[in-house]
């Protein structure tokens, strides 16, 4: 029998062992590459953290806000029309609500009549001033006339007195009859009466002049330093007229700002009062973010620093660019309606958060509108200038 080669007895077994050894070597190499890559990533991460040294602070406790505007009527009345609905975009000046203007039109007509009447009264007062001036001059002329009459009467009295005295002296010698003496006495009495009447007329003329001067002064107090247009009575009537016109214009309620209508509560036919809230307008184009950072993260935060923000609405594909506007004057808990009171025996320290106001880029808001209350993740670069 021929000899058998031992190497040719198990050729398949040797090949399997070789393949197994080769696979083990490949796995070791793959594991080695994986761990080396992992170590590199870790090293790069550690190096990045060491280089930045806490440069960035981040929080997901951030929410979109905006200075909303409440729409309230400035006059009361029944609602005749409502031109908008919730979620509708409006521009400043757009008509929102129309209130029945019947009462406002009546009030305007009354104010116009009062204004016209005030103008007529003031014009009459100005005309009366001229007439009263003429009356004063007339009374002055009357006084001059009565003074002349008094002087004439006094002269008549003096003449009658002299004549009476002469006749009385002659009557003692019998040179004058009793009838002549009686006539002289009557003439003197008549002249004295005329003088008294003239003096009374003079006093009356002077009183009349004083009355005319008083009326002129009272009238002048109403118009001195003014014209018809700027007289206080006319101005008061014009103010009422302007108010009536304004009230009529206010029956049309317009949007005070650009934004989105929300929480509309007014309906056609509803009677509203001045100051009642009809709806709210949210200016989505002027939205901002309030990010609540922990107190230990705010050491390097200051106004003007850049902020990267990501919203849950758009995801990480849209990164909003903002800037820090400022920090709130207190923590959220301290400014709450019922602030926390820590003056108790069982006190537990709680890390506080301070709201940081972040302004957003209006151009980005136009391309990717946000809504009030949406969640955001904010990252502040505290080393940037």
C-alpha positions as CSV (number, residue, x, y, z in Angstrom):
1,X,0.0,0.0,0.0
2,X,1.2,3.5,-1.0
3,X,2.0,6.1,1.7
4,X,-0.6,8.8,2.4
5,X,0.5,12.5,2.8
6,X,-0.8,13.8,6.2
7,X,-1.2,17.3,4.8
8,X,-3.7,16.1,2.2
9,X,-5.9,14.4,4.8
10,X,-7.6,17.7,6.2
11,X,-7.2,20.5,3.6
12,X,-10.7,22.1,4.4
13,X,-9.9,22.4,8.1
14,X,-6.8,24.4,7.5
15,X,-8.6,26.9,5.2
16,X,-11.3,27.5,7.9
17,X,-8.7,28.2,10.5
18,X,-7.0,30.6,8.2
19,X,-10.3,32.5,7.4
20,X,-11.2,32.7,11.1
21,X,-7.9,34.2,11.9
22,X,-8.3,36.7,9.1
23,X,-11.8,37.7,10.4
24,X,-10.5,38.1,13.9
25,X,-7.8,40.4,12.6
26,X,-10.3,42.5,10.7
27,X,-12.6,42.9,13.7
28,X,-9.7,43.9,15.9
29,X,-8.7,46.5,13.3
30,X,-12.3,47.8,13.1
31,X,-12.6,48.1,16.8
32,X,-9.3,49.8,17.0
33,X,-10.4,52.4,14.3
34,X,-13.7,53.0,16.2
35,X,-12.1,53.6,19.5
36,X,-9.5,55.8,18.0
37,X,-12.2,57.9,16.2
38,X,-14.2,58.0,19.5
39,X,-11.1,59.2,21.3
40,X,-10.5,61.9,18.7
41,X,-14.1,63.1,18.9
42,X,-13.9,63.2,22.7
43,X,-10.6,65.0,22.5
44,X,-11.9,67.6,20.1
45,X,-15.0,68.1,22.3
46,X,-12.9,68.6,25.4
47,X,-10.5,70.9,23.5
48,X,-13.5,72.9,22.2
49,X,-14.9,73.2,25.7
50,X,-11.5,74.2,27.1
51,X,-11.0,76.8,24.4
52,X,-14.4,78.3,24.7
53,X,-14.3,78.2,28.5
54,X,-18.1,78.5,29.0
55,X,-18.5,81.1,26.2
56,X,-22.0,80.0,25.3
57,X,-25.0,79.8,27.6
58,X,-28.1,78.0,26.5
59,X,-31.6,77.4,27.7
60,X,-34.8,75.9,26.3
61,X,-36.9,77.8,28.8
62,X,-37.6,80.6,26.3
63,X,-40.9,81.7,24.8
64,X,-42.0,84.1,22.1
65,X,-43.7,87.3,23.2
66,X,-45.1,90.5,21.7
67,X,-46.5,93.8,22.9
68,X,-50.2,93.0,22.1
69,X,-52.8,95.7,21.6
70,X,-56.3,95.5,23.0
71,X,-58.9,97.0,20.8
72,X,-61.4,99.0,22.8
73,X,-64.1,101.5,21.6
74,X,-63.9,105.1,22.8
75,X,-67.7,105.6,22.5
76,X,-70.6,103.3,23.4
77,X,-73.4,102.0,21.2
78,X,-74.8,99.1,19.3
79,X,-72.4,97.2,16.9
80,X,-73.5,97.6,13.3
81,X,-70.8,95.6,11.6
82,X,-67.7,93.5,12.4
83,X,-65.2,93.5,9.6
84,X,-62.6,91.0,10.9
85,X,-62.4,87.5,12.4
86,X,-59.8,85.6,14.4
87,X,-56.4,84.8,12.7
88,X,-57.0,87.5,10.1
89,X,-54.0,89.8,9.3
90,X,-54.8,93.5,9.5
91,X,-52.8,96.7,8.8
92,X,-52.8,99.8,10.9
93,X,-55.9,101.9,10.1
94,X,-58.0,99.0,8.8
95,X,-61.7,99.1,9.8
96,X,-62.4,96.5,12.5
97,X,-65.8,97.4,14.0
98,X,-68.6,99.9,13.1
99,X,-70.8,101.2,15.8
100,X,-74.3,102.7,15.1
101,X,-73.7,106.4,14.6
102,X,-77.3,107.8,14.9
103,X,-76.8,109.3,18.3
104,X,-73.4,110.7,17.4
105,X,-74.9,112.5,14.3
106,X,-77.6,114.1,16.4
107,X,-75.0,115.2,19.0
108,X,-73.0,116.7,16.1
109,X,-75.9,118.6,14.8
110,X,-76.7,120.0,18.2
111,X,-73.0,121.0,18.7
112,X,-73.0,122.8,15.3
113,X,-76.1,124.7,16.3
114,X,-74.6,125.7,19.6
115,X,-71.4,126.9,17.9
116,X,-73.4,129.0,15.5
117,X,-75.4,130.5,18.3
118,X,-72.3,131.3,20.3
119,X,-70.8,133.1,17.3
120,X,-74.0,135.3,17.0
121,X,-74.0,136.1,20.7
122,X,-70.3,137.2,20.7
123,X,-70.8,139.2,17.5
124,X,-73.7,140.9,19.2
125,X,-71.6,141.6,22.3
126,X,-69.0,143.3,20.1
127,X,-71.7,145.4,18.4
128,X,-73.1,146.3,21.8
129,X,-69.7,147.6,22.9
130,X,-69.9,150.3,20.2
131,X,-73.5,151.2,21.1
132,X,-72.6,151.5,24.8
133,X,-69.7,153.8,23.9
134,X,-72.1,156.0,22.1
135,X,-74.5,156.0,25.1
136,X,-71.6,157.1,27.4
137,X,-70.9,160.0,25.0
138,X,-74.6,160.9,25.0
139,X,-74.7,160.9,28.8
140,X,-71.6,163.1,28.9
141,X,-73.4,165.6,26.5
142,X,-76.4,165.5,28.8
143,X,-74.3,166.4,31.8
144,X,-72.8,169.3,29.9
145,X,-76.2,170.5,29.0
146,X,-77.5,170.1,32.6
147,X,-74.4,171.9,34.0
148,X,-75.2,174.8,31.7
149,X,-78.8,174.9,32.9
150,X,-77.6,174.8,36.5
151,X,-75.4,177.9,35.8
152,X,-78.3,179.7,34.1
153,X,-80.6,178.8,37.0
154,X,-78.0,180.0,39.5
155,X,-77.7,183.3,37.6
156,X,-81.5,183.7,37.6
157,X,-81.6,183.0,41.4
158,X,-78.9,185.6,42.0
159,X,-80.7,188.2,39.9
160,X,-84.0,187.4,41.6
161,X,-82.4,187.6,45.0
162,X,-80.8,191.1,44.3
163,X,-84.1,192.3,42.9
164,X,-86.0,191.0,46.0
165,X,-83.4,192.6,48.3
166,X,-83.7,196.0,46.6
167,X,-87.5,196.0,46.7
168,X,-87.5,194.9,50.3
169,X,-85.3,197.9,51.3
170,X,-87.5,200.3,49.2
171,X,-90.7,198.8,50.7
172,X,-89.6,200.1,54.2
173,X,-89.8,203.7,52.9
174,X,-93.0,203.0,51.1
175,X,-91.4,203.5,47.7
176,X,-92.5,200.0,46.5
177,X,-96.0,198.7,46.6
178,X,-96.9,195.5,48.2
179,X,-97.8,193.9,44.9
180,X,-94.3,194.6,43.5
181,X,-92.7,193.1,46.6
182,X,-94.8,190.0,46.3
183,X,-93.9,189.6,42.6
184,X,-90.2,189.9,43.5
185,X,-90.6,187.3,46.1
186,X,-92.4,184.9,43.7
187,X,-89.7,185.5,41.1
188,X,-87.0,184.6,43.6
189,X,-88.9,181.4,44.7
190,X,-89.4,180.4,41.0
191,X,-85.7,180.9,40.3
192,X,-84.7,178.9,43.3
193,X,-87.1,176.1,42.2
194,X,-85.6,176.1,38.7
195,X,-82.1,175.9,40.2
196,X,-83.1,172.9,42.3
197,X,-84.7,171.2,39.2
198,X,-81.5,171.9,37.2
199,X,-79.3,170.4,39.9
200,X,-81.6,167.3,40.0
201,X,-81.3,166.9,36.3
202,X,-77.6,167.2,36.5
203,X,-77.4,164.5,39.1
204,X,-79.7,162.3,37.0
205,X,-77.5,162.9,33.9
206,X,-74.4,162.0,35.9
207,X,-76.1,158.8,37.2
208,X,-77.1,157.8,33.7
209,X,-73.6,158.3,32.5
210,X,-72.3,156.1,35.4
211,X,-74.8,153.4,34.5
212,X,-73.8,153.6,30.8
213,X,-70.1,153.4,31.8
214,X,-70.9,150.3,34.0
215,X,-72.6,148.6,31.2
216,X,-69.8,149.4,28.9
217,X,-67.3,148.0,31.4
218,X,-69.2,144.8,31.9
219,X,-69.5,144.3,28.2
220,X,-65.8,145.1,27.7
221,X,-64.9,142.4,30.3
222,X,-66.5,139.9,27.9
223,X,-64.6,140.9,24.8
224,X,-61.3,142.7,25.9
225,X,-58.2,141.0,24.4
226,X,-60.2,138.7,22.2
227,X,-61.7,138.5,18.8
228,X,-64.9,136.8,17.7
229,X,-63.0,133.6,16.8
230,X,-60.9,133.3,20.0
231,X,-63.6,134.5,22.5
232,X,-63.9,132.0,25.4
233,X,-67.6,131.4,24.7
234,X,-66.9,130.6,21.1
235,X,-63.9,128.4,21.9
236,X,-66.0,126.4,24.4
237,X,-68.7,125.9,21.8
238,X,-66.1,124.9,19.2
239,X,-64.5,122.4,21.6
240,X,-67.9,120.8,22.0
241,X,-68.3,120.7,18.2
242,X,-64.8,119.1,17.8
243,X,-65.7,116.5,20.4
244,X,-68.9,115.7,18.7
245,X,-67.1,115.3,15.4
246,X,-64.5,113.1,17.1
247,X,-67.2,110.9,18.7
248,X,-68.8,110.4,15.3
249,X,-65.4,109.4,13.8
250,X,-64.8,107.0,16.7
251,X,-67.9,105.0,15.8
252,X,-65.6,103.4,13.3
253,X,-63.0,101.4,15.3
254,X,-59.7,100.9,13.4
255,X,-56.6,98.8,13.9
256,X,-54.0,100.7,16.0
257,X,-51.1,98.5,14.8
258,X,-50.3,95.8,12.2
259,X,-50.9,92.3,13.4
260,X,-53.1,89.2,13.7
261,X,-56.6,89.3,15.2
262,X,-57.1,87.1,18.2
263,X,-59.7,86.5,20.9
264,X,-62.4,88.4,19.1
265,X,-65.4,88.6,21.4
266,X,-67.6,91.2,19.7
267,X,-70.7,90.3,17.7
268,X,-73.1,92.3,15.4
269,X,-76.0,93.8,17.4
270,X,-74.1,93.7,20.7
271,X,-74.2,96.9,22.7
272,X,-70.7,97.8,23.8
273,X,-69.4,100.3,26.4
274,X,-66.5,102.7,26.0
275,X,-63.3,100.9,27.2
276,X,-64.7,97.3,26.9
277,X,-62.3,94.9,25.1
278,X,-63.5,93.8,21.7
279,X,-60.5,91.8,20.5
280,X,-56.7,91.7,20.6
281,X,-54.1,92.4,17.9
282,X,-50.8,90.5,18.1
283,X,-48.0,92.3,16.2
284,X,-46.2,89.1,14.9
285,X,-43.8,91.2,12.9
286,X,-42.5,92.7,16.2
287,X,-42.2,89.6,18.2
288,X,-39.4,89.1,20.8
289,X,-38.2,86.2,23.0
290,X,-38.0,86.1,26.8
291,X,-35.4,83.5,27.7
292,X,-35.3,82.5,31.4
293,X,-31.6,81.7,32.2
294,X,-30.4,80.4,35.6
295,X,-28.9,83.0,37.8
296,X,-25.5,81.3,37.6
297,X,-25.5,81.6,33.8
298,X,-25.9,85.4,33.7
299,X,-22.4,86.5,34.8
300,X,-21.2,87.3,31.2
301,X,-24.6,88.2,29.7
302,X,-25.0,91.8,28.7
303,X,-27.0,93.9,26.2
304,X,-26.0,93.7,22.5
305,X,-24.7,90.1,22.6
306,X,-25.7,87.9,19.6
307,X,-28.1,85.1,20.2
308,X,-28.9,82.0,18.1
309,X,-32.5,80.8,18.5
310,X,-34.2,77.7,17.3
311,X,-38.0,77.2,17.5
312,X,-39.9,74.0,17.9
313,X,-42.1,75.2,15.0
314,X,-39.4,75.3,12.3
315,X,-36.8,73.0,13.9
316,X,-33.0,73.3,13.5
317,X,-33.3,74.1,9.8
318,X,-34.2,77.7,10.7
319,X,-31.8,79.5,13.1
320,X,-33.1,82.9,14.1
321,X,-30.5,85.6,14.8
322,X,-31.2,87.9,17.7
323,X,-29.6,90.3,20.2
324,X,-29.8,90.7,23.9
325,X,-31.9,93.8,24.7
326,X,-31.6,93.6,28.5
327,X,-32.3,91.7,31.7
328,X,-35.4,91.9,33.7
329,X,-35.4,93.9,36.9
330,X,-36.3,90.7,39.0
331,X,-36.6,87.0,38.8
332,X,-39.8,85.4,37.6
333,X,-40.8,84.2,41.0
334,X,-40.2,87.6,42.7
335,X,-42.4,89.3,40.0
336,X,-45.2,86.8,40.1
337,X,-48.7,87.7,41.4
338,X,-48.0,85.8,44.6
339,X,-44.2,85.9,45.2
340,X,-42.5,83.1,47.1
341,X,-41.9,83.8,50.8
342,X,-38.8,82.1,52.0
343,X,-38.9,83.4,55.6
344,X,-39.8,80.0,57.0
345,X,-38.0,77.4,59.1
346,X,-38.0,74.7,56.4
347,X,-36.1,76.7,53.7
348,X,-34.9,75.0,50.5
349,X,-32.8,77.0,48.1
350,X,-34.2,77.0,44.6
351,X,-32.1,78.2,41.6
352,X,-33.8,81.3,40.3
353,X,-34.3,82.3,36.7
354,X,-34.1,85.8,35.3
355,X,-35.9,86.7,32.1
356,X,-33.6,88.0,29.3
357,X,-35.3,90.0,26.6
358,X,-34.0,89.1,23.1
359,X,-34.9,91.1,19.9
360,X,-35.4,89.2,16.7
361,X,-34.6,90.2,13.1
362,X,-37.7,91.6,11.4
363,X,-36.6,90.2,8.0
364,X,-36.5,86.7,9.5
365,X,-39.9,87.2,11.1
366,X,-41.3,88.1,7.7
367,X,-39.9,84.9,6.2
368,X,-40.7,82.7,9.2
369,X,-43.5,84.2,11.2
370,X,-43.7,83.2,14.9
371,X,-46.7,83.2,17.3
372,X,-46.8,84.4,20.9
373,X,-46.1,81.6,23.3
374,X,-44.1,79.3,21.0
375,X,-41.1,77.5,22.6
376,X,-37.6,78.5,21.6
377,X,-34.0,77.4,22.4
378,X,-31.7,80.3,22.9
379,X,-27.9,80.3,22.9
380,X,-26.0,83.5,23.8
381,X,-22.4,84.1,22.8
382,X,-21.2,85.8,26.0
383,X,-17.7,86.6,24.5
384,X,-18.9,88.4,21.4
385,X,-18.8,92.2,21.4
